[in-house]
Amino acid sequence: MTLQHKILQDALNASGTNCVLETFDQLPSTSAYLAQMNATDANAHVVACDWQTKGNGRRGKSWDTKPGNITFSVCTVAPLQASQLMGLSLVTGVTIAQALQEACDIAVQLKWPNDVIIQDRKLCGLLTELQSSQNVGTTTVVTGIGINVIENDAVKQMGIGGISLQEVCDSVPAREHIIATIVEILLKNYSLFYQHGWPAFKDLWASRDYLVGKSVILHASEQRPQQRVDVQGIDDNGALLVSDNGVNDRSTRAVYSGEVSVRVN
């Protein structure tokens, strides 16, 4: 069934969520659509579509989805400068975990920096992008969220492998209900982050951390060699803490999401 604007709007209203909502049958990218707006007002903007043909992925990758999945983006204005928002993207992951527990009664794990994992496969991808705002001391935040709702053999063959809500839920709730639940929790969590920073969410992430204790491969670029490291957790800025695999001096160092991708192997 096509995404229903009225049902989604009613669900947002019922939760007390104040936002501007737009829905489309098809868009190249919900995040790109919102980024062009360069919003400056206090109201959140939510754009959802039934079929996203060229979504924004991390490190320049595109994210194409079949109709029937969840693809939407949320644009908000943070009352902080971009340098003060380290860890905000991880808050999105915590939000998805909380929302899926509430809406679908499933427990997921979080793979730093922006994947939601269940049964060792990827259920959801996230991307938080920051833009300079026209108002001094503020930052425009565009958060893109894609959740696999329907089974798709092509997605299962990608990277870590995909999994869908259809495979893990006895009965998948309406997409409108899931989106409204996520938006409600996301706006509350972002507000909490603006007041208290990443430490307010550190324990919530730690309880769902997919990588901690694992040996992983860090991949920075074609010009730099891959590194095998052991993951020690997340620091107070939302950076990944790692130590060199097989080295006697086990001192940890911080790795930031803009620098590397992480592969479990």
KEKEDREN-861651 format. One line per 10 residues: number of its first residue (from 1); their letters; for each residue x, y, z of N, C-alpha, C, CB. Coordinates in Angstrom, 2 decimals. Glycine has a CB too. Example, Ala and Ser with C-alpha at 12.3 -4.5 7.8 and 13.67 -1.06 7.14 Angstrom:
1 = as = 13.19:-5.69:7.80:12.30:-4.50:7.80:13.20:-3.30:7.80:11.31:-4.47:9.05  12.85:-2.25:7.08:13.67:-1.06:7.14:12.90:0.03:7.87:14.08:-0.60:5.72
! end
This chain:
1 = mtlqhkilqd = 0.84:-1.19:0.00:0.00:0.00:0.00:0.88:1.25:0.00:-0.95:0.00:1.22  0.49:2.25:-0.79:1.23:3.50:-0.86:1.20:4.22:0.49:0.65:4.41:-1.95  2.28:4.89:0.81:2.36:5.66:2.04:1.23:6.69:2.07:3.74:6.35:2.17  0.50:6.73:3.17:-0.69:7.59:3.29:-0.38:8.84:4.11:-1.86:6.81:3.93  -0.45:10.00:3.46:-0.11:11.26:4.13:-1.01:11.50:5.34:-0.24:12.44:3.15  -2.33:11.33:5.18:-3.25:11.64:6.27:-3.03:10.73:7.47:-4.68:11.53:5.79  -2.80:9.46:7.21:-2.57:8.53:8.32:-1.30:8.91:9.08:-2.46:7.08:7.79  -0.25:9.26:8.33:1.00:9.66:8.98:0.82:10.97:9.74:2.12:9.81:7.94  0.13:11.94:9.14:-0.11:13.20:9.83:-0.92:13.00:11.10:-0.82:14.19:8.90  -1.94:12.16:11.03:-2.75:11.88:12.21:-1.93:11.21:13.31:-3.95:10.98:11.84
11 = alnasgtncv = -1.03:10.31:12.91:-0.18:9.63:13.89:0.78:10.62:14.56:0.61:8.49:13.23  1.33:11.53:13.78:2.21:12.56:14.36:1.43:13.46:15.30:2.86:13.39:13.24  0.23:13.86:14.88:-0.60:14.73:15.73:-0.96:14.03:17.04:-1.88:15.14:14.98  -1.28:12.74:16.95:-1.67:11.99:18.14:-0.54:11.90:19.16:-2.12:10.59:17.74  0.69:11.92:18.68:1.85:11.86:19.58:2.27:13.23:20.09:3.03:11.20:18.87  1.58:14.27:19.61:1.94:15.63:20.02:3.17:16.17:19.33:2.15:15.68:21.49  3.53:15.56:18.21:4.73:15.98:17.48:4.39:17.12:16.54:5.34:14.80:16.70  5.04:18.25:16.73:4.79:19.44:15.91:5.82:19.51:14.79:4.82:20.73:16.77  5.38:19.28:13.56:6.32:19.31:12.43:5.56:19.60:11.15:7.09:17.98:12.31  6.30:19.97:10.11:5.76:20.13:8.77:6.00:18.83:8.03:6.41:21.35:8.02
21 = letfdqlpst = 4.96:18.25:7.44:5.07:16.94:6.80:4.79:17.04:5.31:4.10:15.95:7.45  5.66:16.39:4.53:5.42:16.20:3.10:5.64:14.74:2.77:6.34:17.13:2.24  4.78:14.18:1.91:4.95:12.80:1.47:4.90:12.75:-0.05:3.87:11.88:2.08  5.64:11.79:-0.62:5.73:11.65:-2.07:5.67:10.17:-2.43:7.04:12.30:-2.62  5.16:9.89:-3.60:5.23:8.52:-4.12:6.68:8.17:-4.47:4.32:8.35:-5.36  7.42:9.16:-5.01:8.79:8.90:-5.46:9.61:10.16:-5.34:8.80:8.38:-6.92  10.85:10.01:-4.88:11.83:11.09:-4.84:13.21:10.50:-5.09:11.78:11.85:-3.46  14.13:11.28:-5.68:15.51:10.81:-5.75:16.09:10.62:-4.34:16.38:11.79:-6.55  15.88:11.63:-3.47:16.44:11.57:-2.12:15.65:12.49:-1.20:17.93:11.95:-2.12  15.13:11.96:-0.12:14.42:12.79:0.84:15.37:13.77:1.53:13.71:11.92:1.90
31 = saylaqmnat = 16.59:13.35:1.78:17.56:14.25:2.43:17.97:15.39:1.50:18.79:13.46:2.88  18.21:15.07:0.21:18.57:16.11:-0.74:17.44:17.12:-0.89:18.92:15.49:-2.11  16.21:16.64:-0.87:15.05:17.53:-0.96:15.05:18.52:0.20:13.73:16.71:-0.97  15.30:18.02:1.41:15.31:18.89:2.59:16.53:19.80:2.61:15.26:18.05:3.86  17.66:19.31:2.16:18.89:20.11:2.17:18.75:21.36:1.33:20.06:19.29:1.69  17.96:21.30:0.27:17.76:22.45:-0.60:16.97:23.56:0.08:17.06:22.01:-1.88  16.23:23.20:1.14:15.38:24.18:1.81:16.18:25.13:2.69:14.33:23.48:2.64  17.30:24.61:3.26:18.12:25.40:4.18:17.24:26.03:5.26:18.91:26.49:3.42  16.52:25.17:5.97:15.54:25.62:6.95:16.19:26.41:8.09:14.77:24.43:7.53  15.47:27.41:8.58:15.94:28.21:9.70:14.91:28.31:10.82:16.32:29.59:9.23
41 = danahvvacd = 13.67:27.85:10.58:12.64:28.00:11.61:12.71:26.85:12.60:11.25:28.07:10.98  11.96:27.01:13.69:12.04:26.05:14.80:11.29:24.76:14.52:11.51:26.68:16.06  10.35:24.77:13.60:9.58:23.57:13.33:10.40:22.54:12.56:8.32:23.93:12.55  10.27:21.29:12.97:10.91:20.21:12.22:10.17:20.00:10.90:10.94:18.90:13.04  10.92:19.62:9.88:10.34:19.26:8.58:10.60:17.78:8.35:10.96:20.13:7.41  9.54:17.06:7.98:9.65:15.63:7.72:9.22:15.37:6.28:8.78:14.80:8.72  10.06:14.67:5.53:9.74:14.28:4.16:9.88:12.78:4.04:10.66:15.01:3.12  8.78:12.12:3.63:8.78:10.67:3.47:8.35:10.32:2.06:7.86:10.00:4.51  8.88:9.22:1.53:8.46:8.79:0.20:8.34:7.27:0.16:9.46:9.28:-0.86  7.53:6.82:-0.78:7.33:5.38:-0.94:8.49:4.73:-1.67:6.02:5.12:-1.69
51 = wqtkgngrrg = 9.12:5.48:-2.57:10.21:4.93:-3.38:11.29:6.00:-3.53:9.70:4.47:-4.78  12.46:5.71:-2.96:13.61:6.61:-3.06:14.60:6.01:-4.06:14.29:6.83:-1.66  14.88:6.74:-5.12:15.66:6.18:-6.23:17.14:6.48:-6.16:15.13:6.69:-7.52  17.54:7.49:-5.37:18.96:7.84:-5.31:19.25:8.51:-3.98:19.36:8.77:-6.49  19.08:7.74:-2.92:19.29:8.28:-1.58:20.76:8.53:-1.28:18.71:7.36:-0.54  20.99:9.38:-0.29:22.36:9.70:0.13:22.86:8.64:1.11:22.43:11.10:0.76  23.97:8.00:0.75:24.61:7.07:1.66:25.91:7.64:2.18:24.85:5.73:0.97  26.48:6.95:3.14:27.73:7.42:3.72:28.87:7.24:2.73:28.04:6.68:5.03  29.87:8.16:2.80:31.07:8.13:1.97:30.72:8.13:0.48:31.90:6.91:2.30  29.67:8.92:0.12:29.33:9.14:-1.27:28.51:8.05:-1.92:30.54:9.32:-2.03
61 = kswdtkpgni = 28.10:7.04:-1.18:27.32:5.95:-1.75:25.86:6.38:-1.90:27.43:4.68:-0.88  25.17:5.75:-2.86:23.74:6.02:-3.03:22.94:4.88:-2.42:23.39:6.20:-4.54  21.70:5.18:-2.07:20.84:4.20:-1.40:19.53:4.15:-2.17:20.60:4.57:0.10  19.35:3.08:-2.94:18.13:2.90:-3.74:17.23:1.91:-3.02:18.47:2.41:-5.18  15.93:2.20:-2.96:15.02:1.32:-2.27:13.85:0.95:-3.16:14.52:1.96:-0.99  13.27:-0.20:-2.88:12.05:-0.60:-3.56:10.85:0.04:-2.88:11.91:-2.15:-3.58  9.76:0.27:-3.61:8.53:0.75:-2.97:8.09:-0.22:-1.87:7.40:0.92:-4.02  7.62:0.36:-0.77:7.15:-0.46:0.34:8.07:-0.46:1.54:6.97:-1.86:-0.12  9.28:0.08:1.38:10.18:0.22:2.51:9.95:1.57:3.19:11.66:0.09:2.06  10.70:1.84:4.24:10.61:3.12:4.94:11.80:3.98:4.54:10.56:2.93:6.48
71 = tfsvctvapl = 11.53:5.12:3.93:12.57:6.08:3.59:12.04:7.47:3.91:13.00:5.97:2.08  12.69:8.14:4.83:12.27:9.50:5.18:13.44:10.26:5.79:11.07:9.47:6.16  13.29:11.56:5.83:14.32:12.42:6.41:13.66:13.47:7.28:15.20:13.08:5.31  14.40:13.93:8.26:13.93:14.94:9.20:14.93:16.09:9.21:13.74:14.35:10.64  14.43:17.30:9.05:15.27:18.50:9.09:14.93:19.31:10.34:15.09:19.36:7.80  15.94:19.59:11.14:15.77:20.41:12.34:16.90:21.44:12.40:15.76:19.51:13.62  16.72:22.42:13.24:17.76:23.42:13.45:18.27:23.29:14.88:17.22:24.87:13.19  19.56:22.94:15.00:20.16:22.77:16.32:20.64:24.12:16.85:21.34:21.77:16.25  20.43:24.40:18.13:20.87:25.67:18.71:22.35:25.65:19.09:20.03:25.99:19.93  23.16:24.96:18.30:24.58:24.81:18.58:25.35:24.88:17.27:24.86:23.47:19.32
81 = qasqlmglsl = 26.64:25.13:17.37:27.50:25.09:16.20:27.84:23.64:15.86:28.79:25.90:16.44  28.24:23.40:14.61:28.52:22.04:14.15:29.58:21.35:15.01:28.96:22.06:12.70  30.56:22.11:15.48:31.64:21.54:16.29:31.15:21.00:17.63:32.71:22.58:16.53  29.94:21.43:18.03:29.37:20.99:19.31:28.42:19.81:19.15:28.63:22.15:19.97  28.32:19.26:17.94:27.34:18.23:17.66:27.96:16.85:17.44:26.53:18.61:16.45  29.20:16.67:17.88:29.83:15.35:17.77:29.02:14.33:18.57:31.30:15.40:18.26  28.69:13.24:17.95:27.90:12.22:18.61:26.42:12.26:18.26:28.05:12.34:20.08  25.99:13.34:17.59:24.56:13.46:17.28:24.10:12.34:16.36:24.28:14.81:16.63  24.94:11.93:15.41:24.53:10.86:14.50:24.29:9.55:15.26:25.59:10.64:13.42  25.04:9.33:16.34:24.83:8.12:17.12:23.52:8.18:17.89:26.01:7.90:18.09
91 = vtgvtiaqal = 23.09:9.38:18.25:21.80:9.54:18.92:20.68:9.05:18.01:21.57:11.02:19.31  20.84:9.24:16.70:19.85:8.73:15.76:19.74:7.22:15.85:20.20:9.15:14.32  20.88:6.54:15.95:20.86:5.09:16.10:20.16:4.65:17.37:22.25:4.55:16.09  20.45:5.32:18.48:19.77:5.02:19.74:18.27:5.21:19.59:20.31:5.90:20.89  17.89:6.27:18.89:16.47:6.56:18.65:15.79:5.42:17.90:16.30:7.86:17.87  16.43:4.94:16.83:15.85:3.86:16.04:15.67:2.61:16.91:16.73:3.53:14.81  16.66:2.32:17.72:16.57:1.15:18.60:15.39:1.29:19.55:17.87:0.97:19.40  15.23:2.45:20.14:14.12:2.68:21.06:12.78:2.59:20.33:14.26:4.04:21.74  12.70:3.19:19.14:11.44:3.24:18.40:11.03:1.85:17.92:11.56:4.19:17.22  12.00:1.04:17.44:11.66:-0.30:16.97:11.25:-1.20:18.13:12.84:-0.91:16.22
101 = qeacdiavql = 11.83:-0.98:19.29:11.40:-1.73:20.47:9.96:-1.39:20.81:12.33:-1.44:21.67  9.63:-0.09:20.73:8.27:0.35:21.06:7.25:-0.03:20.00:8.25:1.85:21.27  7.59:0.21:18.73:6.61:0.02:17.66:6.51:-1.42:17.19:6.96:0.90:16.49  7.65:-2.14:17.21:7.68:-3.48:16.60:8.03:-4.58:17.59:8.67:-3.49:15.47  8.38:-4.20:18.82:8.76:-5.17:19.85:9.94:-6.02:19.42:7.58:-6.05:20.20  10.95:-5.38:18.81:12.18:-6.09:18.45:13.37:-5.35:19.05:12.33:-6.21:16.91  14.38:-6.12:19.45:15.61:-5.55:19.99:16.69:-5.60:18.93:16.05:-6.30:21.28  17.37:-4.50:18.72:18.42:-4.42:17.71:19.73:-4.03:18.35:18.05:-3.42:16.60  20.81:-4.17:17.57:22.12:-3.69:17.98:22.54:-2.54:17.06:23.17:-4.85:17.95  23.52:-1.79:17.52:23.97:-0.60:16.79:25.43:-0.76:16.39:23.78:0.68:17.64
111 = kwpndviiqd = 25.67:-0.65:15.09:27.03:-0.76:14.55:27.52:0.64:14.22:27.07:-1.69:13.29  28.57:1.07:14.92:29.14:2.39:14.73:29.58:2.56:13.27:30.32:2.63:15.69  29.29:3.72:12.64:28.57:4.84:13.23:27.09:4.91:12.89:29.20:6.09:12.82  26.60:4.12:11.89:25.25:4.44:11.42:24.46:3.26:10.87:25.32:5.47:10.36  24.69:2.05:11.40:23.93:0.89:10.97:23.16:0.29:12.15:24.86:-0.16:10.33  21.96:-0.18:11.85:21.14:-0.87:12.84:21.11:-2.34:12.44:19.68:-0.27:12.93  21.49:-3.21:13.38:21.76:-4.62:13.09:20.82:-5.52:13.88:23.22:-4.96:13.40  20.35:-6.56:13.23:19.63:-7.63:13.93:20.02:-8.95:13.27:18.06:-7.40:13.88  20.28:-9.95:14.11:20.72:-11.26:13.62:21.94:-11.12:12.71:19.57:-11.97:12.86  22.85:-10.24:13.08:24.12:-10.00:12.36:23.93:-9.46:10.95:24.91:-11.28:12.28
121 = rklcglltel = 22.76:-8.91:10.64:22.50:-8.34:9.33:21.92:-6.94:9.47:21.55:-9.23:8.52  22.03:-6.17:8.41:21.65:-4.77:8.46:20.15:-4.59:8.20:22.46:-3.97:7.44  19.49:-3.97:9.17:18.07:-3.68:9.05:17.82:-2.24:8.60:17.37:-3.93:10.37  18.72:-1.37:8.98:18.46:0.06:8.81:19.77:0.81:8.62:17.68:0.63:10.02  19.74:1.82:7.76:20.87:2.71:7.56:20.48:4.14:7.91:21.39:2.62:6.11  21.44:4.89:8.42:21.19:6.26:8.88:22.27:7.18:8.34:21.13:6.34:10.42  21.92:8.42:8.11:22.92:9.41:7.73:22.49:10.77:8.26:23.10:9.46:6.18  23.33:11.36:9.11:23.07:12.68:9.67:24.05:13.67:9.04:23.21:12.68:11.22  23.50:14.70:8.39:24.31:15.70:7.70:24.09:17.08:8.33:23.97:15.74:6.19  25.18:17.81:8.48:25.13:19.14:9.11:25.39:20.22:8.08:26.15:19.24:10.25
131 = qssqnvgttt = 24.62:21.30:8.15:24.78:22.44:7.25:24.88:23.71:8.08:23.61:22.52:6.23  25.70:24.64:7.62:25.75:25.94:8.28:24.40:26.62:8.14:26.89:26.83:7.69  23.91:27.18:9.23:22.61:27.84:9.21:22.78:29.34:9.00:21.86:27.57:10.52  21.73:29.97:8.49:21.77:31.42:8.30:21.79:32.15:9.64:20.58:31.88:7.47  21.31:31.50:10.68:21.31:32.11:12.01:22.61:31.78:12.73:20.10:31.62:12.84  23.29:32.78:13.23:24.58:32.59:13.90:24.39:31.69:15.13:25.19:33.97:14.32  25.31:30.74:15.29:25.27:29.87:16.45:24.32:28.69:16.32:24.88:30.65:17.63  23.76:28.48:15.14:22.88:27.34:14.92:23.36:26.51:13.73:21.43:27.81:14.69  22.86:25.30:13.64:23.24:24.38:12.57:22.01:23.65:12.07:24.32:23.37:13.06  21.87:23.57:10.77:20.78:22.79:10.18:21.18:21.32:10.14:20.42:23.31:8.76
141 = vvtgiginvi = 20.31:20.46:10.67:20.58:19.02:10.75:19.59:18.29:9.86:20.49:18.52:12.23  20.09:17.53:8.90:19.24:16.70:8.05:19.57:15.24:8.34:19.44:17.05:6.53  18.59:14.52:8.84:18.77:13.12:9.23:17.98:12.22:8.31:18.35:12.90:10.70  18.67:11.37:7.56:18.02:10.43:6.66:17.96:9.04:7.27:18.74:10.38:5.31  16.81:8.39:7.13:16.60:7.08:7.74:15.98:6.14:6.70:15.68:7.18:9.00  16.58:4.98:6.53:16.04:3.97:5.63:15.95:2.63:6.34:16.90:3.84:4.36  14.76:2.04:6.35:14.53:0.77:7.04:14.00:-0.25:6.04:13.54:0.94:8.23  14.61:-1.42:6.02:14.13:-2.50:5.17:12.85:-3.08:5.76:15.22:-3.59:5.00  11.76:-2.87:5.10:10.49:-3.43:5.54:10.19:-4.73:4.82:9.35:-2.43:5.31  10.40:-4.76:3.52:10.07:-5.93:2.70:11.33:-6.72:2.35:9.34:-5.50:1.42
151 = endavkqmgi = 11.17:-8.01:2.17:12.29:-8.87:1.79:12.78:-8.50:0.39:11.89:-10.36:1.85  14.10:-8.47:0.23:14.70:-8.10:-1.05:16.01:-8.86:-1.20:14.93:-6.56:-1.15  16.04:-9.82:-2.10:17.25:-10.64:-2.28:18.46:-9.81:-2.66:17.00:-11.70:-3.34  18.26:-8.73:-3.40:19.38:-7.88:-3.81:20.03:-7.22:-2.60:18.91:-6.80:-4.81  19.23:-6.79:-1.65:19.75:-6.15:-0.44:20.52:-7.16:0.40:18.61:-5.52:0.39  20.06:-8.40:0.43:20.72:-9.42:1.23:22.15:-9.70:0.77:19.92:-10.70:1.20  22.44:-9.37:-0.48:23.77:-9.64:-1.05:24.74:-8.47:-0.85:23.65:-9.95:-2.53  24.28:-7.40:-0.25:25.10:-6.20:-0.12:25.85:-6.17:1.21:24.24:-4.94:-0.26  27.14:-5.93:1.16:27.93:-5.66:2.36:27.72:-6.68:3.45:27.62:-4.30:2.87  27.25:-6.17:4.61:27.05:-7.03:5.77:25.86:-7.95:5.57:26.86:-6.18:7.01
161 = ggislqevcd = 25.07:-7.69:4.54:23.87:-8.48:4.30:22.66:-7.81:4.91:24.03:-9.89:4.87  21.55:-7.87:4.23:20.36:-7.18:4.71:19.34:-8.12:5.31:19.73:-6.43:3.59  18.48:-7.55:6.14:17.35:-8.26:6.72:16.20:-7.26:6.79:17.71:-8.84:8.15  14.99:-7.77:6.84:13.83:-6.89:6.79:12.91:-7.10:7.98:13.06:-7.11:5.49  12.03:-6.12:8.22:11.04:-6.27:9.27:10.13:-7.46:9.01:10.21:-4.99:9.40  9.84:-7.75:7.75:9.00:-8.89:7.42:9.61:-10.20:7.92:8.78:-8.96:5.93  10.94:-10.24:8.02:11.61:-11.47:8.43:11.72:-11.61:9.95:13.00:-11.52:7.83  11.56:-10.51:10.67:11.77:-10.57:12.13:10.53:-10.21:12.93:12.90:-9.64:12.53  9.47:-9.76:12.28:8.24:-9.41:12.98:7.11:-10.37:12.60:7.83:-7.96:12.65  6.37:-10.80:13.59:5.20:-11.63:13.30:4.18:-10.84:12.49:4.57:-12.14:14.60
171 = svparehiia = 4.04:-9.57:12.83:3.12:-8.69:12.11:3.75:-7.30:12.06:1.71:-8.64:12.80  4.08:-6.84:10.86:4.76:-5.55:10.72:3.73:-4.42:10.87:5.49:-5.45:9.34  3.97:-3.49:11.80:3.05:-2.36:11.95:3.04:-1.51:10.68:3.44:-1.51:13.16  2.01:-0.68:10.55:1.94:0.23:9.41:3.17:1.13:9.39:0.65:1.08:9.47  3.68:1.39:8.20:4.86:2.25:8.07:4.61:3.62:8.69:5.25:2.40:6.60  3.40:4.13:8.53:3.09:5.45:9.10:3.26:5.45:10.61:1.65:5.86:8.74  2.88:4.37:11.26:3.03:4.28:12.72:4.50:4.23:13.11:2.29:3.03:13.26  5.29:3.46:12.37:6.72:3.37:12.69:7.41:4.72:12.50:7.40:2.30:11.80  7.12:5.38:11.39:7.74:6.69:11.13:7.37:7.68:12.21:7.32:7.23:9.75  6.08:7.74:12.58:5.64:8.69:13.60:6.32:8.42:14.93:4.12:8.63:13.76
181 = tiveillkny = 6.49:7.15:15.28:7.16:6.80:16.53:8.62:7.25:16.51:7.08:5.28:16.78  9.29:7.02:15.38:10.69:7.44:15.27:10.82:8.96:15.38:11.29:6.96:13.94  9.98:9.69:14.65:10.07:11.15:14.66:9.83:11.69:16.07:9.06:11.77:13.66  8.83:11.16:16.75:8.53:11.61:18.11:9.74:11.44:19.02:7.34:10.85:18.68  10.34:10.25:19.01:11.48:9.98:19.89:12.72:10.75:19.44:11.78:8.47:19.93  12.90:10.88:18.12:14.07:11.59:17.59:14.10:13.04:18.07:14.07:11.53:16.06  12.99:13.73:17.97:12.96:15.15:18.36:13.20:15.30:19.86:11.61:15.78:17.98  12.68:14.39:20.65:12.92:14.43:22.10:14.39:14.16:22.41:12.03:13.42:22.82  14.96:13.17:21.73:16.36:12.83:21.98:17.31:13.92:21.51:16.71:11.53:21.28  17.02:14.53:20.38:17.87:15.63:19.92:17.84:16.77:20.93:17.41:16.12:18.54
191 = slfyqhgwpa = 16.66:17.09:21.45:16.56:18.16:22.45:17.38:17.82:23.69:15.09:18.39:22.83  17.34:16.56:24.12:18.14:16.13:25.27:19.62:16.23:24.96:17.77:14.69:25.67  20.01:15.86:23.74:21.42:15.96:23.34:21.89:17.41:23.37:21.62:15.36:21.94  21.08:18.33:22.88:21.48:19.73:22.85:21.73:20.27:24.25:20.40:20.57:22.15  21.06:19.70:25.24:21.23:20.15:26.62:22.39:19.46:27.33:19.96:19.92:27.40  22.57:18.16:27.06:23.51:17.38:27.87:24.61:16.68:27.06:22.76:16.35:28.65  24.52:16.70:25.73:25.56:16.10:24.92:25.50:14.58:24.86:26.89:16.51:25.44  26.51:13.99:24.21:26.55:12.56:24.01:26.57:11.74:25.30:27.74:12.21:23.20  27.21:12.21:26.39:27.23:11.39:27.61:25.84:10.96:28.10:27.92:12.15:28.70  24.80:11.72:27.77:23.44:11.35:28.18:22.97:10.08:27.48:22.46:12.48:27.90
201 = fkdlwasrdy = 23.64:9.69:26.37:23.22:8.54:25.58:24.26:7.42:25.56:22.93:8.97:24.16  25.38:7.67:26.19:26.51:6.73:26.09:26.13:5.34:26.60:27.70:7.26:26.89  25.46:5.25:27.73:25.09:3.95:28.28:24.02:3.27:27.42:24.58:4.10:29.72  23.10:4.06:26.85:22.08:3.49:25.99:22.71:2.85:24.76:21.07:4.57:25.57  23.76:3.49:24.22:24.48:2.90:23.08:25.23:1.65:23.53:25.46:3.93:22.46  25.92:1.75:24.67:26.76:0.64:25.13:25.96:-0.65:25.30:27.44:1.01:26.46  24.71:-0.53:25.72:23.89:-1.73:25.93:23.50:-2.40:24.63:22.65:-1.38:26.71  23.71:-1.70:23.49:23.34:-2.24:22.18:24.52:-2.30:21.21:22.22:-1.41:21.57  25.74:-2.09:21.72:26.93:-1.94:20.88:27.27:-3.26:20.19:28.12:-1.46:21.71  27.18:-3.26:18.87:27.44:-4.47:18.07:28.93:-4.75:17.93:26.81:-4.33:16.70
211 = lvgksvilha = 29.76:-3.71:17.98:31.19:-3.88:17.66:32.07:-4.11:18.88:31.68:-2.67:16.93  31.64:-3.69:20.07:32.54:-3.74:21.23:33.01:-5.18:21.46:31.83:-3.19:22.49  34.33:-5.31:21.66:34.94:-6.62:21.88:35.27:-7.38:20.62:34.04:-7.44:22.70  34.89:-6.84:19.46:35.15:-7.52:18.19:36.46:-7.03:17.56:33.98:-7.31:17.22  37.06:-7.90:16.76:38.18:-7.52:15.92:37.60:-7.11:14.57:39.22:-8.69:15.77  37.95:-5.90:14.11:37.36:-5.37:12.87:38.46:-4.82:11.98:36.30:-4.27:13.19  38.08:-4.53:10.75:38.99:-3.93:9.79:38.58:-2.48:9.55:39.02:-4.72:8.46  39.51:-1.56:9.75:39.29:-0.15:9.43:39.77:0.11:8.01:40.01:0.77:10.45  38.91:0.73:7.23:39.27:1.04:5.85:39.09:2.54:5.65:38.41:0.23:4.83  40.19:3.26:5.41:40.13:4.71:5.27:40.00:5.13:3.81:41.36:5.35:5.89
221 = seqrpqqrvd = 40.87:4.64:2.96:40.85:5.02:1.55:41.70:4.03:0.77:41.36:6.47:1.34  41.64:4.14:-0.55:42.44:3.26:-1.39:43.93:3.52:-1.20:42.06:3.44:-2.85  44.27:4.74:-0.77:45.67:5.12:-0.64:46.26:4.68:0.70:45.82:6.62:-0.79  45.41:4.35:1.65:45.90:3.98:2.98:45.59:2.51:3.24:45.27:4.87:4.07  46.53:1.78:3.83:46.31:0.34:4.06:45.21:0.10:5.09:47.61:-0.33:4.52  44.55:-1.03:4.95:43.56:-1.42:5.94:44.26:-1.80:7.24:42.69:-2.59:5.43  43.53:-1.61:8.34:44.08:-1.95:9.64:43.12:-2.87:10.38:44.38:-0.68:10.47  43.67:-3.90:11.03:42.84:-4.72:11.90:43.03:-4.24:13.34:43.21:-6.24:11.76  41.91:-3.94:13.98:41.95:-3.40:15.34:40.90:-4.10:16.19:41.73:-1.87:15.34  41.02:-3.93:17.49:40.03:-4.44:18.43:39.21:-3.25:18.96:40.71:-5.22:19.60
231 = vqgiddngal = 37.90:-3.39:18.96:37.03:-2.30:19.39:36.83:-2.35:20.90:35.66:-2.38:18.67  37.07:-1.18:21.54:36.96:-1.07:22.99:35.69:-0.35:23.44:38.17:-0.35:23.54  34.99:0.27:22.49:33.77:0.99:22.87:33.71:2.36:22.21:33.71:1.15:24.38  32.95:3.26:22.84:32.73:4.61:22.33:33.15:5.61:23.40:31.24:4.82:21.93  33.83:6.70:23.00:34.25:7.69:23.99:33.17:8.75:24.20:35.56:8.35:23.56  33.47:9.75:25.02:32.47:10.77:25.39:32.14:11.72:24.26:32.96:11.56:26.57  32.84:11.62:23.13:32.53:12.43:21.96:31.83:11.63:20.86:33.79:13.05:21.40  31.60:10.35:21.11:30.97:9.50:20.10:31.96:8.88:19.13:29.97:10.29:19.34  33.25:9.00:19.40:34.27:8.39:18.55:34.45:6.92:18.94:35.61:9.15:18.66  34.90:6.12:17.96:35.15:4.70:18.19:36.51:4.54:18.86:35.08:3.89:16.87
241 = lvsdngvndr = 36.56:3.81:19.96:37.81:3.54:20.65:38.35:2.19:20.19:37.62:3.57:22.19  39.59:2.18:19.70:40.18:0.94:19.20:41.59:0.79:19.73:40.19:0.92:17.65  42.06:-0.44:19.74:43.47:-0.74:20.04:43.99:-1.66:18.94:43.63:-1.40:21.47  45.27:-1.58:18.68:45.87:-2.38:17.60:45.80:-3.86:17.92:47.32:-1.96:17.36  45.35:-4.62:16.96:45.20:-6.07:17.11:46.57:-6.73:17.17:44.37:-6.66:15.95  46.77:-7.55:18.19:47.99:-8.34:18.28:49.21:-7.58:18.74:48.28:-8.94:16.97  49.04:-6.36:19.26:50.17:-5.56:19.73:50.19:-5.57:21.25:50.08:-4.10:19.19  51.39:-5.71:21.82:51.51:-5.78:23.28:51.07:-4.49:23.96:52.94:-6.10:23.67  51.44:-3.36:23.39:51.02:-2.08:23.93:49.57:-1.84:23.49:51.97:-0.91:23.45  48.63:-2.05:24.39:47.21:-2.03:24.05:46.58:-0.67:24.31:46.48:-3.09:24.83
251 = stravysgev = 47.32:0.40:24.16:46.74:1.73:24.36:45.67:1.98:23.31:47.83:2.83:24.31  44.63:2.68:23.72:43.51:2.94:22.82:43.66:4.28:22.13:42.18:2.89:23.58  42.99:4.41:20.99:42.95:5.67:20.27:41.54:5.86:19.72:44.01:5.72:19.13  41.21:7.10:19.45:39.86:7.42:18.97:39.87:7.52:17.45:39.36:8.75:19.60  38.82:6.97:16.84:38.63:7.03:15.39:37.29:7.72:15.14:38.68:5.60:14.74  37.28:8.66:14.20:36.07:9.43:13.94:35.40:8.96:12.65:36.39:10.93:13.88  34.08:9.11:12.59:33.30:8.50:11.53:33.62:9.05:10.15:31.85:8.68:11.81  34.10:10.27:10.06:34.44:10.83:8.76:35.72:10.27:8.18:34.53:12.29:8.86  36.47:9.53:9.01:37.79:9.05:8.60:37.78:7.65:7.98:38.72:9.05:9.78  36.88:6.79:8.45:36.99:5.38:8.10:35.62:4.73:7.93:37.79:4.63:9.15
261 = svrvn = 35.63:3.55:7.31:34.51:2.65:7.39:34.98:1.42:8.16:33.96:2.27:5.97  34.04:0.69:8.74:34.38:-0.44:9.61:33.74:-1.70:9.06:33.92:-0.18:11.08  34.54:-2.75:8.94:34.02:-4.03:8.45:34.35:-5.14:9.45:34.60:-4.36:7.04  33.34:-5.88:9.81:33.57:-7.04:10.68:33.90:-8.22:9.80:32.32:-7.34:11.58  35.01:-8.87:10.09:35.45:-9.99:9.25:36.17:-11.03:10.11:36.37:-9.49:8.11
! end
